[in-house]
Amino acid sequence: MKITPLFVALLLGASTSTLVISGCAGTSTRESTGEYIDNTALTARVKAAFASDEVVKARDVSVESFRGTVQLSGFVETSGQKERAESIAKSIQGVQAVKNNIIVKAQ
């Protein structure tokens, strides 16, 4: 078989398109490009709700999202702040579950 420039170009094109397609696909532990955008927007909505709340100190709580599940972490002064953060996160459209890993500081 003679290798022509056209054959090489087609082969490279097929390889490149496979990389691009697989680079955008999600797996069970890695988000796709679309999921990344959705997760980022969800995280931003939760953080914005914390920032406008008088009970939750937004700087003390970290928020991460993955496929509709929001994980909260950080340290707060009272159990009321922890409960309020979870309540706010659950109320945000698109949140399917909340993992509340916030720790209440010992007083």
CORURNOR-V561915 format. One line per field, one symbol per residue. psi: psi as a letter, one per 40 degrees, with the letter a starting at -180 (. if undefined). Layout:
psi=???
//
This chain:
psi=hhhidddddddddddddddddddeiiadehiidddddddddddddddddddeiedhhddehihiihfehhhhiahididdddddddddddehhehdihhgfihhih.
//
